[in-house]
Amino acid sequence: MSLAKLTSRDSVTINRLSTTRGTAGGQLRTYSEGNRGELPSSWTCRIQPIGGEEKREFGIRAERLAWKLLGTSNPTITVLDQVSFTDADEIDRTTRVIEPSRNLDGQGRLYRAIVEEVGNEK
């Protein structure tokens, strides 16, 4: 089976952080697809939950849910992004980026990003 077929099962939405100042001088943090400019705001990939050893490798606490996103195109995901998707149990998830998308094989055939669930950011 091809990499494209293996990594085209799921889809995620990517929002970029924008920070502005409020009238009282406080910081307003907003995530929006529009903040990504010309970068893609969605990505077709494969979403895989990660377990204990991988969580330790990326510094994710054991009680947090985390996923590995694998795809054949470069979504240009950075730590300024928020990734949303619906998991296999039909639960909507909002995540923060732990490891930005990177070219795993060095030839542009497979990209990976690591994300963990956040509970209070929208």
Secondary structure, DSSP 8 states (H G I E B T S, - for coil): --HHHHT-SEEEEEEEEEEEE-TTS-EEEEEEGGGGTTS-SEEEEEEEE--HHHHHHHT--TTS-EEEEEESS-----TTEEEEEE-TTS-EEEEEEEEEEEESSSSSS-EEEEEEE-SS--
